[in-house]
């Protein structure tokens, strides 16, 4: 094991970073389908599936709704920059 991974594995063994990461996931996970507004969680009576992965600093939730068939990615953003349409 490389030295960089040794510290990472040690943190998990002591549950150092895992509880905080799991809490952030529970807090931020999408709860409703963007297509039909049905709950995604089976615990809430939904028929969906949500999983989280990371790409760089972005947290991405891959979602599927069994009620309407919608699927897509929801990316959490720390900052959004938009524009105004020209008049």
VOBA-1610 file (N, C-alpha, C; in pm, whole numbers, padded with zeros to 5 digits, always signed):
BEGIN
Unk+00085-00117+00000Unk+00000+00000+00000Unk+00090+00123+00000Unk+00051+00223-00078Unk+00132+00344-00083Unk+00110+00427+00042Unk+00202+00516+00067Unk+00192+00599+00188Unk+00068+00686+00186Unk+00029+00737+00067Unk-00089+00822+00058Unk-00217+00746+00093Unk-00226+00621+00052Unk-00346+00543+00081Unk-00348+00490+00222Unk-00232+00476+00282Unk-00226+00423+00419Unk-00300+00515+00516Unk-00283+00646+00501Unk-00353+00741+00588Unk-00503+00738+00566Unk-00543+00721+00442Unk-00685+00715+00407Unk-00749+00591+00468Unk-00685+00476+00454Unk-00738+00352+00510Unk-00743+00360+00662Unk-00643+00424+00723Unk-00641+00437+00867Unk-00756+00522+00919Unk-00793+00625+00843Unk-00904+00711+00886Unk-01034+00632+00887Unk-01055+00547+00786Unk-01177+00467+00781Unk-01177+00364+00893Unk-01062+00305+00921Unk-01055+00203+01026Unk-01096+00262+01161Unk-01064+00387+01184Unk-01102+00453+01308Unk-01234+00528+01297Unk-01302+00512+01184Unk-01429+00578+01154Unk-01414+00729+01156Unk-01292+00778+01127Unk-01265+00921+01130Unk-01349+01003+01034Unk-01344+00976+00905Unk-01416+01057+00807Unk-01551+00998+00770Unk-01575+00871+00793Unk-01695+00805+00743Unk-01825+00860+00801Unk-01838+00878+00932Unk-01966+00928+00986Unk-02005+01064+00929Unk-01909+01154+00915Unk-01941+01286+00860Unk-01982+01276+00713Unk-01914+01190+00637Unk-01948+01171+00495Unk-02086+01109+00480Unk-02117+01010+00562Unk-02249+00946+00557Unk-02359+01045+00594Unk-02333+01131+00690Unk-02432+01232+00729Unk-02454+01332+00615Unk-02348+01376+00549Unk-02364+01466+00434Unk-02445+01399+00325Unk-02424+01270+00300Unk-02500+01199+00198Unk-02649+01196+00237Unk-02680+01162+00360Unk-02820+01159+00405Unk-02885+01296+00395Unk-02809+01401+00425Unk-02863+01537+00420Unk-02886+01585+00277Unk-02798+01552+00184Unk-02799+01609+00051Unk-02863+01523-00058Unk-02890+01396-00031Unk-02942+01307-00135Unk-03076+01359-00187Unk-03097+01359-00319Unk-03226+01402-00373Unk-03339+01313-00321Unk-03446+01372-00277Unk-03556+01296-00218Unk-03672+01274-00314Unk-03685+01360-00414Unk-03798+01350-00506Unk-03750+01351-00650Unk-03823+01284-00736Unk-03791+01278-00878Unk-03812+01416-00942Unk-03715+01467-01017Unk-03733+01595-01085Unk-03839+01587-01196Unk-03870+01466-01244Unk-03966+01450-01353Unk-04110+01444-01308Unk-04137+01374-01196Unk-04277+01353-01155Unk-04303+01382-01008Unk-04201+01419-00932Unk-04211+01458-00790Unk-04247+01343-00697Unk-04240+01218-00742Unk-04262+01102-00656Unk-04138+01081-00570Unk-04153+01041-00444Unk-04035+01012-00362Unk-03947+00906-00428Unk-03815+00924-00421Unk-03723+00827-00478Unk-03691+00714-00382Unk-03688+00743-00253Unk-03648+00645-00153Unk-03756+00538-00133Unk-03713+00414-00126Unk-03806+00305-00096Unk-03868+00324+00042Unk-03791+00379+00135Unk-03841+00401+00270Unk-03955+00503+00273Unk-03960+00590+00173Unk-04066+00692+00165Unk-04178+00649+00069Unk-04178+00523+00029Unk-04281+00474-00061Unk-04248+00491-00208Unk-04127+00533-00239Unk-04086+00555-00378Unk-04039+00427-00445Unk-04008+00441-00572Unk-03960+00328-00652Unk-03828+00363-00719Unk-03749+00448-00656Unk-03629+00499-00720Unk-03500+00441-00665Unk-03394+00489-00725Unk-03259+00448-00687Unk-03169+00570-00701Unk-03090+00596-00597Unk-02996+00708-00600Unk-02863+00659-00547Unk-02757+00689-00619Unk-02623+00658-00571Unk-02535+00781-00593Unk-02432+00794-00512Unk-02346+00912-00516Unk-02205+00872-00557Unk-02145+00957-00640Unk-02003+00943-00669Unk-01941+01082-00679Unk-01812+01087-00685Unk-01741+01214-00688Unk-01656+01221-00813Unk-01652+01339-00871Unk-01562+01367-00982Unk-01495+01500-00950Unk-01369+01494-00913Unk-01300+01613-00866Unk-01364+01660-00737Unk-01400+01788-00731Unk-01464+01843-00613Unk-01616+01832-00618Unk-01670+01786-00731Unk-01816+01776-00747Unk-01871+01647-00687Unk-01987+01659-00625Unk-02061+01542-00578Unk-02175+01520-00675Unk-02184+01400-00730Unk-02283+01369-00833Unk-02376+01259-00781Unk-02506+01283-00789Unk-02606+01183-00753Unk-02667+01130-00882Unk-02650+01002-00907Unk-02711+00936-01021Unk-02846+00885-00975Unk-02952+00925-01044Unk-03088+00896-01000Unk-03166+00820-01107Unk-03255+00734-01061Unk-03350+00665-01148Unk-03484+00661-01076Unk-03590+00695-01147Unk-03725+00691-01091Unk-03802+00578-01158Unk-03843+00479-01081Unk-03919+00367-01134Unk-04062+00402-01166Unk-04113+00514-01110Unk-04251+00554-01135Unk-04269+00611-01276Unk-04175+00698-01319Unk-04191+00762-01451Unk-04080+00724-01549Unk-03976+00658-01500Unk-03866+00618-01588Unk-03758+00723-01606Unk-03768+00840-01537Unk-03667+00944-01550Unk-03535+00895-01491Unk-03427+00928-01557Unk-03294+00902-01501Unk-03203+01017-01538Unk-03109+01045-01452Unk-03014+01153-01479Unk-02924+01177-01361Unk-02833+01271-01380Unk-02737+01309-01277Unk-02779+01442-01216Unk-02766+01452-01086Unk-02786+01578-01015Unk-02652+01611-00951Unk-02594+01725-00989Unk-02462+01765-00942Unk-02478+01878-00842Unk-02423+01859-00723Unk-02426+01966-00623Unk-02318+02067-00658Unk-02353+02192-00653Unk-02260+02298-00689Unk-02249+02396-00573Unk-02129+02435-00542Unk-02107+02534-00438Unk-02143+02674-00486Unk-02138+02694-00618Unk-02165+02825-00676Unk-02217+02806-00817Unk-02319+02882-00852Unk-02375+02876-00987Unk-02366+03015-01047Unk-02312+03024-01167Unk-02302+03151-01238Unk-02395+03143-01358Unk-02489+03232-01364Unk-02585+03234-01475Unk-02568+03358-01559Unk-02660+03378-01650Unk-02656+03496-01735Unk-02798+03545-01759Unk-02809+03669-01798Unk-02938+03726-01833Unk-02948+03732-01984Unk-03067+03706-02033Unk-03088+03714-02177Unk-03075+03858-02224Unk-03022+03874-02345Unk-03011+04008-02404Unk-03150+04059-02437Unk-03169+04189-02419Unk-03301+04246-02449Unk-03313+04283-02594
//
